[in-house]
Amino acid sequence: MKKQNTHSHSRIGLFAVMAFSLLLASCGIDGLDGRAFLSINYSGSMPSYYWDSNPSIPYGFTWGHRYITTGGTSYSYEYTYSDGSGWLGTNSVLTPIAGEDGGIFLDGDDGEDSYCDFYCSYYGSWTDDGWIPRATFQDTTFTLGVYDVTLNVIHGQIDTLMFEYRRGGQLVSIDKRWRKKQGEPLNPDHPNKLR
């Protein structure tokens, strides 16, 4: 009688281990948290001097490039033009949206990236900001005639293509374009080029 009882306990234990293993294997992966991006741009004339307190923007930054930064933070900025006029103030970066938790048999959705495109102008500054689905990045550099061209592609809900043209190491022009999914044609990101 004892042997039969031990045998059924073994089956129950084995069944419990198998059920627990199946439950663990069926748990989905948590989605990735969104990231925050900040770009410094200008409209019209390029400022002769630009400074901000955001540690994510490197010295000698590239105008129009989106840098990964800390979301939900504010920073001070200051910029001037060659005639001495300028602006100073404070700007904020939106907090990205966190990824969703995974569930049973389901992976969590990735969070959304936040972006803040900060624009300097002779007449003041403004921001274009919001949230976009988490993006992936791809950089390519090639030579086109006398120019070294860097193509920065940001893959997301809307692809952003940014062409930086350099000659002799000096930035000559930046051209940004958007491309919607499913092969829609390219459209200018901004009515005028940054430079």
C-alpha positions in Angstrom: 0.0 0.0 0.0 2.8 2.4 0.8 4.5 1.8 -2.6 1.3 2.7 -4.5 1.0 5.9 -2.5 4.6 6.9 -3.2 4.2 6.2 -6.9 1.2 8.6 -7.1 3.1 11.3 -5.2 5.9 10.9 -7.8 3.5 11.4 -10.6 1.9 14.5 -9.0 5.4 15.9 -8.3 6.5 15.2 -11.9 3.3 16.8 -13.2 3.8 19.8 -11.0 7.3 20.3 -12.3 6.2 20.0 -15.9 3.3 22.4 -15.4 5.6 25.0 -13.7 8.2 24.6 -16.5 5.5 25.1 -19.1 4.2 28.2 -17.3 7.7 29.7 -17.2 8.3 29.0 -20.8 5.0 30.6 -21.8 5.8 34.0 -20.2 6.4 36.7 -22.7 9.3 39.1 -22.9 8.8 42.6 -21.6 8.9 45.4 -24.2 11.9 47.7 -24.5 11.5 51.1 -22.9 11.4 54.1 -25.2 14.4 56.4 -25.4 14.6 60.2 -25.4 16.3 62.1 -28.3 17.3 65.8 -28.7 18.4 67.7 -31.7 19.6 71.2 -32.0 18.6 73.0 -35.3 18.5 76.5 -36.7 16.1 78.3 -38.9 17.4 81.0 -41.2 20.9 82.1 -40.1 23.1 79.8 -38.1 24.0 81.2 -34.7 27.7 82.1 -34.3 27.6 80.7 -30.7 25.5 78.0 -29.1 25.7 76.5 -25.6 23.5 74.4 -23.4 23.7 72.5 -20.1 22.6 69.2 -21.4 25.5 66.7 -21.0 24.2 64.6 -23.9 25.0 67.2 -26.5 28.7 67.0 -27.3 31.1 69.9 -27.9 31.2 70.4 -31.6 27.8 68.8 -32.1 26.2 68.3 -35.5 23.2 70.6 -36.2 20.1 68.5 -36.8 21.5 65.2 -35.4 19.3 63.5 -32.8 21.3 62.6 -29.7 20.1 60.2 -27.1 19.5 62.1 -23.9 17.7 61.8 -20.5 13.9 62.2 -20.8 11.9 64.3 -18.4 14.7 66.8 -17.9 15.1 70.5 -18.4 18.3 72.3 -19.4 19.5 75.9 -20.0 20.5 77.2 -23.4 22.0 80.3 -24.9 22.8 81.3 -28.4 24.1 84.4 -30.1 24.6 85.8 -33.6 27.5 87.7 -35.0 25.8 91.1 -34.5 25.6 90.4 -30.7 21.9 89.6 -30.5 20.8 86.3 -29.0 18.5 84.4 -26.8 18.7 82.3 -23.6 16.2 80.2 -21.8 15.2 76.8 -20.6 14.0 73.8 -22.6 12.5 70.4 -21.5 12.8 67.0 -23.1 9.7 64.8 -22.9 9.7 61.5 -21.0 9.7 58.5 -23.2 7.0 55.9 -22.7 8.0 52.7 -20.9 7.6 49.3 -22.6 4.7 47.0 -21.6 5.2 44.0 -19.4 5.0 40.6 -21.2 2.1 38.3 -20.3 1.3 34.6 -20.7 2.1 33.7 -24.3 2.4 37.4 -25.2 5.5 39.7 -25.5 5.0 43.2 -24.3 5.0 46.1 -26.8 8.0 48.3 -27.0 7.6 51.8 -25.5 7.6 54.9 -27.6 10.7 57.2 -28.1 10.3 60.9 -27.3 12.0 63.5 -29.4 12.6 67.2 -29.0 13.8 69.1 -32.0 15.0 72.5 -30.7 15.2 75.3 -33.2 17.3 78.5 -32.8 16.1 81.5 -34.8 17.1 85.2 -34.9 13.6 85.9 -33.7 13.4 83.4 -30.8 13.4 79.6 -30.3 10.8 76.9 -30.4 10.6 73.1 -30.1 8.9 70.4 -32.2 8.4 67.5 -29.9 6.3 64.4 -29.4 6.5 60.6 -29.3 7.3 58.1 -32.1 7.4 54.3 -32.0 10.8 53.0 -30.9 13.2 53.5 -33.7 16.4 51.9 -35.0 19.4 53.7 -36.4 21.7 53.1 -39.3 24.6 55.4 -40.4 26.4 55.1 -43.7 29.2 57.4 -45.0 30.2 57.6 -48.6 31.9 60.0 -51.1 29.9 61.8 -53.7 32.2 63.9 -55.9 34.0 66.4 -53.6 31.7 65.7 -50.7 31.8 63.2 -47.9 28.2 62.3 -47.3 26.9 60.8 -44.1 23.4 59.2 -44.4 21.7 58.8 -41.0 18.6 56.7 -41.3 16.2 56.4 -38.4 13.8 53.5 -38.9 10.5 53.9 -37.2 6.8 54.5 -38.0 8.1 57.2 -40.2 11.7 56.8 -41.5 13.9 59.9 -41.2 16.8 60.3 -43.6 19.4 62.9 -42.9 22.1 63.7 -45.4 25.2 65.6 -44.0 27.4 67.0 -46.8 31.0 67.8 -45.8 33.9 69.2 -47.8 37.4 69.1 -46.4 35.9 68.2 -43.0 33.6 71.3 -42.9 29.8 70.9 -42.8 28.4 72.3 -46.0 24.7 71.3 -45.9 22.2 69.2 -44.0 19.1 67.8 -45.8 16.4 66.0 -43.8 13.6 64.0 -45.4 10.8 61.8 -44.1 9.6 58.6 -45.7 6.4 57.0 -44.6 6.1 53.2 -44.5 5.0 51.1 -47.4 7.1 52.8 -50.0 5.5 56.2 -50.0 7.6 58.9 -51.6 10.0 61.1 -49.7 8.8 64.5 -48.6 11.0 67.4 -47.2 11.1 67.4 -43.4 11.2 71.2 -43.3 10.5 73.7 -46.1 14.0 75.1 -46.0 17.3 73.2 -45.6 19.0 73.8 -42.3 22.0 75.3 -44.0 
